[in-house]
Amino acid sequence: MSTRRYQQVRTAAVAFMVIVVAVSIWLDIWLLAVTAVLTGLLFLGLVRSRARVAVDEREQTIRDKAASATYSIFAATIGISAVLLLLFSRRGYLYLEAVGLVFAYLALFLIALYAVSYQYFNRKYFSPVPIAAR
């Protein structure tokens, strides 16, 4: 499947999903909305696995830098938000403590996930060459 054909199929699938979700929300049928989203995501995943979308080094570098910037900004923002919410919860706003704890756990999970994935990819792609092979 060409890149252009893949974009057309993807656009049609997303448009259909949006229409079904809008109608189901209008008719107050929430199960249909959830089912439409899950089915649409499954369909898009299957179509993407069949599509051969070429990625050059420039695009891969841009994706890597965007992912790195997104991680840095999101981790810092959610961490600072957690601290601020936990500080303000001491002044009588008890619901802020719950939200702050959720943000704190999410920030810790994000950092741990980054550390584990970094170690995995570091070993997979940059494993040291044994001395005997030199």
N, CA, C and O atoms as a GROMACS GRO file, in nm:
protein
  536
    1MET      N    1   0.085  -0.117   0.000
    1MET     CA    2   0.000   0.000   0.000
    1MET      C    3   0.090   0.123   0.000
    1MET      O    4   0.184   0.133   0.079
    2SER      N    5   0.060   0.217  -0.088
    2SER     CA    6   0.141   0.338  -0.098
    2SER      C    7   0.108   0.432   0.017
    2SER      O    8   0.009   0.415   0.088
    3THR      N    9   0.194   0.531   0.034
    3THR     CA   10   0.173   0.627   0.142
    3THR      C   11   0.047   0.709   0.118
    3THR      O   12  -0.027   0.739   0.212
    4ARG      N   13   0.023   0.744  -0.007
    4ARG     CA   14  -0.097   0.822  -0.038
    4ARG      C   15  -0.224   0.742  -0.010
    4ARG      O   16  -0.319   0.794   0.049
    5ARG      N   17  -0.225   0.617  -0.050
    5ARG     CA   18  -0.342   0.531  -0.026
    5ARG      C   19  -0.363   0.511   0.124
    5ARG      O   20  -0.477   0.511   0.172
    6TYR      N   21  -0.256   0.493   0.198
    6TYR     CA   22  -0.264   0.477   0.343
    6TYR      C   23  -0.325   0.602   0.407
    6TYR      O   24  -0.409   0.591   0.496
    7GLN      N   25  -0.284   0.720   0.362
    7GLN     CA   26  -0.340   0.844   0.417
    7GLN      C   27  -0.489   0.855   0.388
    7GLN      O   28  -0.566   0.902   0.472
    8GLN      N   29  -0.531   0.813   0.268
    8GLN     CA   30  -0.672   0.817   0.232
    8GLN      C   31  -0.754   0.723   0.320
    8GLN      O   32  -0.860   0.760   0.370
    9VAL      N   33  -0.706   0.602   0.338
    9VAL     CA   34  -0.777   0.505   0.421
    9VAL      C   35  -0.784   0.553   0.566
    9VAL      O   36  -0.887   0.541   0.631
   10ARG      N   37  -0.674   0.608   0.614
   10ARG     CA   38  -0.670   0.658   0.751
   10ARG      C   39  -0.767   0.774   0.770
   10ARG      O   40  -0.838   0.780   0.871
   11THR      N   41  -0.770   0.866   0.674
   11THR     CA   42  -0.862   0.980   0.683
   11THR      C   43  -1.007   0.933   0.681
   11THR      O   44  -1.089   0.983   0.758
   12ALA      N   45  -1.038   0.839   0.595
   12ALA     CA   46  -1.175   0.787   0.587
   12ALA      C   47  -1.214   0.717   0.717
   12ALA      O   48  -1.326   0.734   0.765
   13ALA      N   49  -1.124   0.639   0.773
   13ALA     CA   50  -1.154   0.567   0.897
   13ALA      C   51  -1.175   0.664   1.013
   13ALA      O   52  -1.267   0.645   1.093
   14VAL      N   53  -1.092   0.766   1.022
   14VAL     CA   54  -1.107   0.864   1.130
   14VAL      C   55  -1.237   0.942   1.112
   14VAL      O   56  -1.307   0.968   1.210
   15ALA      N   57  -1.269   0.979   0.989
   15ALA     CA   58  -1.394   1.052   0.965
   15ALA      C   59  -1.514   0.966   1.004
   15ALA      O   60  -1.608   1.016   1.066
   16PHE      N   61  -1.512   0.839   0.967
   16PHE     CA   62  -1.622   0.749   1.003
   16PHE      C   63  -1.633   0.735   1.155
   16PHE      O   64  -1.743   0.737   1.210
   17MET      N   65  -1.518   0.721   1.221
   17MET     CA   66  -1.518   0.711   1.368
   17MET      C   67  -1.578   0.836   1.431
   17MET      O   68  -1.659   0.826   1.524
   18VAL      N   69  -1.541   0.953   1.382
   18VAL     CA   70  -1.592   1.078   1.438
   18VAL      C   71  -1.743   1.088   1.419
   18VAL      O   72  -1.815   1.129   1.510
   19ILE      N   73  -1.790   1.049   1.301
   19ILE     CA   74  -1.934   1.055   1.275
   19ILE      C   75  -2.010   0.961   1.367
   19ILE      O   76  -2.112   0.999   1.425
   20VAL      N   77  -1.962   0.837   1.381
   20VAL     CA   78  -2.031   0.740   1.466
   20VAL      C   79  -2.029   0.785   1.612
   20VAL      O   80  -2.129   0.772   1.682
   21VAL      N   81  -1.917   0.837   1.658
   21VAL     CA   82  -1.909   0.883   1.797
   21VAL      C   83  -2.001   1.003   1.819
   21VAL      O   84  -2.070   1.010   1.922
   22ALA      N   85  -2.004   1.096   1.725
   22ALA     CA   86  -2.092   1.213   1.739
   22ALA      C   87  -2.238   1.172   1.744
   22ALA      O   88  -2.314   1.221   1.828
   23VAL      N   89  -2.278   1.083   1.655
   23VAL     CA   90  -2.418   1.038   1.654
   23VAL      C   91  -2.452   0.960   1.781
   23VAL      O   92  -2.559   0.977   1.838
   24SER      N   93  -2.360   0.875   1.826
   24SER     CA   94  -2.388   0.796   1.946
   24SER      C   95  -2.395   0.884   2.071
   24SER      O   96  -2.474   0.856   2.161
   25ILE      N   97  -2.314   0.988   2.076
   25ILE     CA   98  -2.324   1.081   2.190
   25ILE      C   99  -2.455   1.159   2.182
   25ILE      O  100  -2.520   1.183   2.283
   26TRP      N  101  -2.492   1.199   2.062
   26TRP     CA  102  -2.617   1.273   2.043
   26TRP      C  103  -2.738   1.188   2.084
   26TRP      O  104  -2.835   1.239   2.139
   27LEU      N  105  -2.730   1.057   2.054
   27LEU     CA  106  -2.839   0.966   2.091
   27LEU      C  107  -2.823   0.910   2.232
   27LEU      O  108  -2.907   0.833   2.279
   28ASP      N  109  -2.716   0.949   2.300
   28ASP     CA  110  -2.688   0.906   2.437
   28ASP      C  111  -2.668   0.754   2.447
   28ASP      O  112  -2.721   0.688   2.535
   29ILE      N  113  -2.589   0.702   2.352
   29ILE     CA  114  -2.553   0.560   2.352
   29ILE      C  115  -2.401   0.552   2.370
   29ILE      O  116  -2.326   0.547   2.273
   30TRP      N  117  -2.359   0.551   2.494
   30TRP     CA  118  -2.215   0.558   2.524
   30TRP      C  119  -2.141   0.431   2.487
   30TRP      O  120  -2.025   0.437   2.449
   31LEU      N  121  -2.206   0.318   2.497
   31LEU     CA  122  -2.141   0.193   2.462
   31LEU      C  123  -2.103   0.191   2.314
   31LEU      O  124  -1.998   0.140   2.277
   32LEU      N  125  -2.189   0.246   2.230
   32LEU     CA  126  -2.159   0.253   2.087
   32LEU      C  127  -2.039   0.344   2.061
   32LEU      O  128  -1.956   0.314   1.976
   33ALA      N  129  -2.029   0.453   2.134
   33ALA     CA  130  -1.917   0.545   2.117
   33ALA      C  131  -1.785   0.477   2.153
   33ALA      O  132  -1.687   0.487   2.079
   34VAL      N  133  -1.784   0.408   2.265
   34VAL     CA  134  -1.662   0.339   2.308
   34VAL      C  135  -1.627   0.227   2.210
   34VAL      O  136  -1.510   0.210   2.175
   35THR      N  137  -1.726   0.153   2.167
   35THR     CA  138  -1.703   0.045   2.071
   35THR      C  139  -1.651   0.099   1.939
   35THR      O  140  -1.563   0.038   1.878
   36ALA      N  141  -1.704   0.212   1.894
   36ALA     CA  142  -1.659   0.272   1.768
   36ALA      C  143  -1.513   0.314   1.778
   36ALA      O  144  -1.435   0.293   1.685
   37VAL      N  145  -1.476   0.374   1.889
   37VAL     CA  146  -1.336   0.417   1.906
   37VAL      C  147  -1.243   0.296   1.910
   37VAL      O  148  -1.140   0.296   1.843
   38LEU      N  149  -1.277   0.196   1.987
   38LEU     CA  150  -1.190   0.078   1.997
   38LEU      C  151  -1.180   0.005   1.864
   38LEU      O  152  -1.071  -0.039   1.825
   39THR      N  153  -1.292  -0.009   1.793
   39THR     CA  154  -1.289  -0.075   1.663
   39THR      C  155  -1.209   0.006   1.562
   39THR      O  156  -1.133  -0.049   1.484
   40GLY      N  157  -1.226   0.137   1.565
   40GLY     CA  158  -1.150   0.223   1.474
   40GLY      C  159  -1.001   0.216   1.499
   40GLY      O  160  -0.922   0.211   1.405
   41LEU      N  161  -0.962   0.216   1.626
   41LEU     CA  162  -0.820   0.205   1.659
   41LEU      C  163  -0.763   0.070   1.617
   41LEU      O  164  -0.651   0.062   1.568
   42LEU      N  165  -0.840  -0.036   1.636
   42LEU     CA  166  -0.796  -0.168   1.591
   42LEU      C  167  -0.779  -0.171   1.440
   42LEU      O  168  -0.680  -0.224   1.389
   43PHE      N  169  -0.877  -0.114   1.368
   43PHE     CA  170  -0.869  -0.110   1.223
   43PHE      C  171  -0.747  -0.030   1.177
   43PHE      O  172  -0.674  -0.073   1.088
   44LEU      N  173  -0.724   0.086   1.238
   44LEU     CA  174  -0.609   0.168   1.200
   44LEU      C  175  -0.478   0.095   1.229
   44LEU      O  176  -0.382   0.106   1.152
   45GLY      N  177  -0.473   0.022   1.338
   45GLY     CA  178  -0.352  -0.056   1.369
   45GLY      C  179  -0.327  -0.165   1.267
   45GLY      O  180  -0.213  -0.188   1.227
   46LEU      N  181  -0.433  -0.233   1.225
   46LEU     CA  182  -0.418  -0.338   1.125
   46LEU      C  183  -0.378  -0.281   0.989
   46LEU      O  184  -0.295  -0.339   0.919
   47VAL      N  185  -0.438  -0.168   0.952
   47VAL     CA  186  -0.403  -0.105   0.825
   47VAL      C  187  -0.258  -0.057   0.828
   47VAL      O  188  -0.185  -0.070   0.729
   48ARG      N  189  -0.218  -0.003   0.939
   48ARG     CA  190  -0.080   0.048   0.950
   48ARG      C  191   0.021  -0.067   0.940
   48ARG      O  192   0.128  -0.050   0.883
   49SER      N  193  -0.014  -0.182   0.996
   49SER     CA  194   0.079  -0.295   0.991
   49SER      C  195   0.095  -0.347   0.848
   49SER      O  196   0.198  -0.405   0.815
   50ARG      N  197  -0.006  -0.326   0.764
   50ARG     CA  198   0.001  -0.371   0.625
   50ARG      C  199   0.067  -0.267   0.536
   50ARG      O  200   0.117  -0.300   0.428
   51ALA      N  201   0.067  -0.142   0.580
   51ALA     CA  202   0.124  -0.034   0.499
   51ALA      C  203   0.275  -0.031   0.518
   51ALA      O  204   0.327  -0.050   0.628
   52ARG      N  205   0.343  -0.009   0.410
   52ARG     CA  206   0.488   0.004   0.413
   52ARG      C  207   0.522   0.152   0.399
   52ARG      O  208   0.546   0.201   0.288
   53VAL      N  209   0.525   0.222   0.512
   53VAL     CA  210   0.554   0.363   0.510
   53VAL      C  211   0.704   0.380   0.531
   53VAL      O  212   0.759   0.341   0.634
   54ALA      N  213   0.770   0.437   0.430
   54ALA     CA  214   0.916   0.454   0.437
   54ALA      C  215   0.951   0.571   0.528
   54ALA      O  216   0.889   0.677   0.522
   55VAL      N  217   1.049   0.549   0.613
   55VAL     CA  218   1.095   0.652   0.704
   55VAL      C  219   1.244   0.671   0.679
   55VAL      O  220   1.322   0.577   0.691
   56ASP      N  221   1.283   0.794   0.645
   56ASP     CA  222   1.425   0.819   0.622
   56ASP      C  223   1.491   0.863   0.753
   56ASP      O  224   1.425   0.880   0.855
   57GLU      N  225   1.623   0.882   0.746
   57GLU     CA  226   1.698   0.915   0.868
   57GLU      C  227   1.660   1.052   0.923
   57GLU      O  228   1.657   1.071   1.044
   58ARG      N  229   1.630   1.146   0.835
   58ARG     CA  230   1.592   1.280   0.879
   58ARG      C  231   1.462   1.274   0.960
   58ARG      O  232   1.453   1.334   1.067
   59GLU      N  233   1.363   1.205   0.909
   59GLU     CA  234   1.236   1.194   0.979
   59GLU      C  235   1.252   1.119   1.110
   59GLU      O  236   1.188   1.154   1.210
   60GLN      N  237   1.335   1.016   1.113
   60GLN     CA  238   1.360   0.943   1.236
   60GLN      C  239   1.428   1.031   1.340
   60GLN      O  240   1.396   1.023   1.459
   61THR      N  241   1.522   1.114   1.296
   61THR     CA  242   1.589   1.207   1.388
   61THR      C  243   1.490   1.307   1.445
   61THR      O  244   1.494   1.339   1.564
   62ILE      N  245   1.401   1.358   1.359
   62ILE     CA  246   1.300   1.454   1.406
   62ILE      C  247   1.207   1.387   1.507
   62ILE      O  248   1.172   1.448   1.608
   63ARG      N  249   1.167   1.264   1.480
   63ARG     CA  250   1.081   1.191   1.575
   63ARG      C  251   1.151   1.170   1.709
   63ARG      O  252   1.090   1.187   1.814
   64ASP      N  253   1.279   1.134   1.704
   64ASP     CA  254   1.355   1.113   1.828
   64ASP      C  255   1.364   1.241   1.910
   64ASP      O  256   1.346   1.239   2.032
   65LYS      N  257   1.393   1.353   1.842
   65LYS     CA  258   1.404   1.481   1.913
   65LYS      C  259   1.269   1.526   1.968
   65LYS      O  260   1.261   1.581   2.078
   66ALA      N  261   1.162   1.502   1.892
   66ALA     CA  262   1.028   1.539   1.940
   66ALA      C  263   0.989   1.454   2.061
   66ALA      O  264   0.932   1.506   2.157
   67ALA      N  265   1.020   1.326   2.057
   67ALA     CA  266   0.989   1.239   2.170
   67ALA      C  267   1.069   1.280   2.294
   67ALA      O  268   1.016   1.280   2.405
   68SER      N  269   1.195   1.314   2.274
   68SER     CA  270   1.279   1.356   2.386
   68SER      C  271   1.228   1.487   2.447
   68SER      O  272   1.221   1.500   2.569
   69ALA      N  273   1.192   1.583   2.362
   69ALA     CA  274   1.140   1.709   2.412
   69ALA      C  275   1.007   1.689   2.483
   69ALA      O  276   0.982   1.750   2.588
   70THR      N  277   0.922   1.605   2.428
   70THR     CA  278   0.792   1.578   2.490
   70THR      C  279   0.810   1.514   2.626
   70THR      O  280   0.742   1.552   2.722
   71TYR      N  281   0.901   1.418   2.636
   71TYR     CA  282   0.926   1.354   2.764
   71TYR      C  283   0.977   1.456   2.867
   71TYR      O  284   0.928   1.460   2.980
   72SER      N  285   1.073   1.536   2.827
   72SER     CA  286   1.131   1.634   2.920
   72SER      C  287   1.026   1.733   2.970
   72SER      O  288   1.018   1.760   3.090
   73ILE      N  289   0.948   1.786   2.879
   73ILE     CA  290   0.847   1.885   2.917
   73ILE      C  291   0.738   1.821   3.003
   73ILE      O  292   0.699   1.878   3.105
   74PHE      N  293   0.689   1.704   2.962
   74PHE     CA  294   0.580   1.641   3.036
   74PHE      C  295   0.624   1.596   3.175
   74PHE      O  296   0.552   1.615   3.272
   75ALA      N  297   0.742   1.536   3.184
   75ALA     CA  298   0.790   1.489   3.315
   75ALA      C  299   0.809   1.606   3.411
   75ALA      O  300   0.771   1.598   3.528
   76ALA      N  301   0.868   1.714   3.362
   76ALA     CA  302   0.888   1.830   3.448
   76ALA      C  303   0.755   1.894   3.488
   76ALA      O  304   0.736   1.930   3.604
   77THR      N  305   0.665   1.907   3.394
   77THR     CA  306   0.536   1.970   3.423
   77THR      C  307   0.454   1.889   3.522
   77THR      O  308   0.398   1.945   3.616
   78ILE      N  309   0.448   1.760   3.502
   78ILE     CA  310   0.367   1.677   3.592
   78ILE      C  311   0.433   1.667   3.730
   78ILE      O  312   0.363   1.658   3.831
   79GLY      N  313   0.564   1.667   3.735
   79GLY     CA  314   0.633   1.664   3.865
   79GLY      C  315   0.612   1.792   3.944
   79GLY      O  316   0.583   1.787   4.064
   80ILE      N  317   0.625   1.906   3.878
   80ILE     CA  318   0.604   2.034   3.945
   80ILE      C  319   0.458   2.048   3.987
   80ILE      O  320   0.428   2.098   4.095
   81SER      N  321   0.367   2.004   3.900
   81SER     CA  322   0.224   2.010   3.934
   81SER      C  323   0.194   1.924   4.056
   81SER      O  324   0.114   1.963   4.142
   82ALA      N  325   0.256   1.807   4.065
   82ALA     CA  326   0.234   1.719   4.180
   82ALA      C  327   0.278   1.787   4.309
   82ALA      O  328   0.207   1.784   4.409
   83VAL      N  329   0.395   1.848   4.306
   83VAL     CA  330   0.446   1.915   4.426
   83VAL      C  331   0.355   2.031   4.466
   83VAL      O  332   0.322   2.046   4.583
   84LEU      N  333   0.315   2.113   4.369
   84LEU     CA  334   0.229   2.227   4.400
   84LEU      C  335   0.093   2.183   4.452
   84LEU      O  336   0.041   2.241   4.548
   85LEU      N  337   0.036   2.081   4.392
   85LEU     CA  338  -0.094   2.033   4.438
   85LEU      C  339  -0.084   1.975   4.579
   85LEU      O  340  -0.174   1.994   4.660
   86LEU      N  341   0.024   1.904   4.607
   86LEU     CA  342   0.039   1.850   4.742
   86LEU      C  343   0.063   1.960   4.845
   86LEU      O  344   0.019   1.947   4.959
   87LEU      N  345   0.130   2.067   4.807
   87LEU     CA  346   0.149   2.179   4.898
   87LEU      C  347   0.017   2.251   4.925
   87LEU      O  348  -0.012   2.286   5.040
   88PHE      N  349  -0.063   2.274   4.820
   88PHE     CA  350  -0.191   2.342   4.839
   88PHE      C  351  -0.294   2.256   4.909
   88PHE      O  352  -0.389   2.308   4.968
   89SER      N  353  -0.276   2.125   4.905
   89SER     CA  354  -0.372   2.037   4.973
   89SER      C  355  -0.363   2.053   5.124
   89SER      O  356  -0.458   2.019   5.195
   90ARG      N  357  -0.254   2.101   5.175
   90ARG     CA  358  -0.237   2.120   5.320
   90ARG      C  359  -0.319   2.237   5.371
   90ARG      O  360  -0.334   2.253   5.492
   91ARG      N  361  -0.371   2.320   5.282
   91ARG     CA  362  -0.449   2.436   5.324
   91ARG      C  363  -0.598   2.408   5.327
   91ARG      O  364  -0.679   2.501   5.332
   92GLY      N  365  -0.637   2.282   5.325
   92GLY     CA  366  -0.777   2.248   5.337
   92GLY      C  367  -0.842   2.196   5.211
   92GLY      O  368  -0.958   2.156   5.214
   93TYR      N  369  -0.770   2.196   5.100
   93TYR     CA  370  -0.825   2.145   4.975
   93TYR      C  371  -0.788   1.998   4.963
   93TYR      O  372  -0.686   1.963   4.904
   94LEU      N  373  -0.871   1.911   5.018
   94LEU     CA  374  -0.838   1.770   5.026
   94LEU      C  375  -0.837   1.701   4.890
   94LEU      O  376  -0.758   1.609   4.869
   95TYR      N  377  -0.922   1.743   4.798
   95TYR     CA  378  -0.925   1.680   4.666
   95TYR      C  379  -0.795   1.705   4.590
   95TYR      O  380  -0.758   1.627   4.503
   96LEU      N  381  -0.728   1.815   4.622
   96LEU     CA  382  -0.600   1.844   4.555
   96LEU      C  383  -0.493   1.743   4.596
   96LEU      O  384  -0.403   1.713   4.519
   97GLU      N  385  -0.504   1.691   4.718
   97GLU     CA  386  -0.408   1.590   4.761
   97GLU      C  387  -0.420   1.464   4.677
   97GLU      O  388  -0.319   1.405   4.639
   98ALA      N  389  -0.541   1.422   4.647
   98ALA     CA  390  -0.561   1.302   4.565
   98ALA      C  391  -0.507   1.324   4.424
   98ALA      O  392  -0.440   1.237   4.368
   99VAL      N  393  -0.535   1.439   4.366
   99VAL     CA  394  -0.486   1.469   4.232
   99VAL      C  395  -0.333   1.480   4.233
   99VAL      O  396  -0.266   1.431   4.142
  100GLY      N  397  -0.278   1.542   4.336
  100GLY     CA  398  -0.133   1.554   4.349
  100GLY      C  399  -0.066   1.419   4.362
  100GLY      O  400   0.040   1.396   4.304
  101LEU      N  401  -0.126   1.328   4.439
  101LEU     CA  402  -0.070   1.194   4.452
  101LEU      C  403  -0.074   1.118   4.320
  101LEU      O  404   0.021   1.047   4.286
  102VAL      N  405  -0.183   1.133   4.247
  102VAL     CA  406  -0.191   1.068   4.115
  102VAL      C  407  -0.082   1.123   4.023
  102VAL      O  408  -0.014   1.047   3.955
  103PHE      N  409  -0.065   1.255   4.022
  103PHE     CA  410   0.040   1.314   3.938
  103PHE      C  411   0.179   1.268   3.981
  103PHE      O  412   0.265   1.242   3.898
  104ALA      N  413   0.200   1.257   4.112
  104ALA     CA  414   0.331   1.213   4.161
  104ALA      C  415   0.359   1.069   4.118
  104ALA      O  416   0.469   1.038   4.072
  105TYR      N  417   0.260   0.982   4.133
  105TYR     CA  418   0.279   0.844   4.089
  105TYR      C  419   0.299   0.835   3.938
  105TYR      O  420   0.381   0.756   3.891
  106LEU      N  421   0.226   0.915   3.863
  106LEU     CA  422   0.245   0.916   3.717
  106LEU      C  423   0.385   0.964   3.680
  106LEU      O  424   0.447   0.908   3.589
  107ALA      N  425   0.434   1.066   3.747
  107ALA     CA  426   0.568   1.116   3.718
  107ALA      C  427   0.673   1.010   3.751
  107ALA      O  428   0.767   0.990   3.674
  108LEU      N  429   0.657   0.943   3.864
  108LEU     CA  430   0.752   0.838   3.901
  108LEU      C  431   0.745   0.720   3.804
  108LEU      O  432   0.849   0.664   3.767
  109PHE      N  433   0.624   0.684   3.762
  109PHE     CA  434   0.609   0.576   3.664
  109PHE      C  435   0.673   0.614   3.531
  109PHE      O  436   0.738   0.531   3.467
  110LEU      N  437   0.655   0.738   3.488
  110LEU     CA  438   0.714   0.785   3.363
  110LEU      C  439   0.865   0.782   3.368
  110LEU      O  440   0.930   0.740   3.272
  111ILE      N  441   0.922   0.824   3.478
  111ILE     CA  442   1.068   0.823   3.492
  111ILE      C  443   1.120   0.680   3.496
  111ILE      O  444   1.222   0.650   3.434
  112ALA      N  445   1.052   0.592   3.569
  112ALA     CA  446   1.096   0.452   3.575
  112ALA      C  447   1.083   0.385   3.438
  112ALA      O  448   1.172   0.310   3.398
  113LEU      N  449   0.975   0.412   3.368
  113LEU     CA  450   0.957   0.356   3.234
  113LEU      C  451   1.065   0.405   3.139
  113LEU      O  452   1.116   0.328   3.057
  114TYR      N  453   1.101   0.531   3.149
  114TYR     CA  454   1.208   0.586   3.065
  114TYR      C  455   1.340   0.518   3.097
  114TYR      O  456   1.416   0.483   3.006
  115ALA      N  457   1.369   0.499   3.224
  115ALA     CA  458   1.496   0.436   3.263
  115ALA      C  459   1.504   0.293   3.213
  115ALA      O  460   1.609   0.250   3.164
  116VAL      N  461   1.396   0.218   3.226
  116VAL     CA  462   1.395   0.078   3.180
  116VAL      C  463   1.407   0.071   3.029
  116VAL      O  464   1.485  -0.009   2.977
  117SER      N  465   1.332   0.154   2.958
  117SER     CA  466   1.340   0.150   2.811
  117SER      C  467   1.475   0.200   2.762
  117SER      O  468   1.525   0.151   2.661
  118TYR      N  469   1.535   0.294   2.831
  118TYR     CA  470   1.668   0.341   2.793
  118TYR      C  471   1.771   0.228   2.807
  118TYR      O  472   1.854   0.208   2.719
  119GLN      N  473   1.765   0.157   2.919
  119GLN     CA  474   1.857   0.045   2.938
  119GLN      C  475   1.836  -0.063   2.834
  119GLN      O  476   1.933  -0.120   2.782
  120TYR      N  477   1.711  -0.092   2.802
  120TYR     CA  478   1.681  -0.195   2.702
  120TYR      C  479   1.737  -0.158   2.565
  120TYR      O  480   1.806  -0.238   2.502
  121PHE      N  481   1.708  -0.037   2.519
  121PHE     CA  482   1.754   0.005   2.388
  121PHE      C  483   1.904   0.027   2.384
  121PHE      O  484   1.968   0.007   2.280
  122ASN      N  485   1.961   0.067   2.496
  122ASN     CA  486   2.107   0.083   2.502
  122ASN      C  487   2.176  -0.052   2.485
  122ASN      O  488   2.276  -0.061   2.414
  123ARG      N  489   2.123  -0.155   2.548
  123ARG     CA  490   2.181  -0.289   2.533
  123ARG      C  491   2.152  -0.348   2.395
  123ARG      O  492   2.236  -0.418   2.339
  124LYS      N  493   2.035  -0.319   2.342
  124LYS     CA  494   1.996  -0.378   2.213
  124LYS      C  495   2.077  -0.319   2.097
  124LYS      O  496   2.124  -0.393   2.011
  125TYR      N  497   2.092  -0.188   2.094
  125TYR     CA  498   2.155  -0.124   1.979
  125TYR      C  499   2.300  -0.085   2.000
  125TYR      O  500   2.373  -0.069   1.903
  126PHE      N  501   2.343  -0.070   2.124
  126PHE     CA  502   2.478  -0.024   2.148
  126PHE      C  503   2.551  -0.116   2.244
  126PHE      O  504   2.620  -0.070   2.334
  127SER      N  505   2.536  -0.247   2.224
  127SER     CA  506   2.605  -0.341   2.311
  127SER      C  507   2.754  -0.334   2.282
  127SER      O  508   2.795  -0.325   2.166
  128PRO      N  509   2.834  -0.338   2.386
  128PRO     CA  510   2.979  -0.328   2.365
  128PRO      C  511   3.033  -0.448   2.289
  128PRO      O  512   2.984  -0.560   2.304
  129VAL      N  513   3.133  -0.424   2.209
  129VAL     CA  514   3.197  -0.530   2.131
  129VAL      C  515   3.294  -0.603   2.223
  129VAL      O  516   3.375  -0.540   2.291
  130PRO      N  517   3.287  -0.736   2.226
  130PRO     CA  518   3.381  -0.810   2.311
  130PRO      C  519   3.526  -0.784   2.268
  130PRO      O  520   3.553  -0.758   2.150
  131ILE      N  521   3.617  -0.793   2.364
  131ILE     CA  522   3.759  -0.764   2.337
  131ILE      C  523   3.815  -0.867   2.238
  131ILE      O  524   3.898  -0.830   2.155
  132ALA      N  525   3.774  -0.991   2.244
  132ALA     CA  526   3.827  -1.094   2.154
  132ALA      C  527   3.786  -1.067   2.009
  132ALA      O  528   3.854  -1.114   1.918
  133ALA      N  529   3.678  -0.994   1.985
  133ALA     CA  530   3.632  -0.971   1.849
  133ALA      C  531   3.706  -0.856   1.783
  133ALA      O  532   3.691  -0.836   1.663
  134ARG      N  533   3.784  -0.780   1.857
  134ARG     CA  534   3.856  -0.664   1.800
  134ARG      C  535   3.970  -0.708   1.721
  134ARG      O  536   4.042  -0.624   1.665
   0.00000   0.00000   0.00000
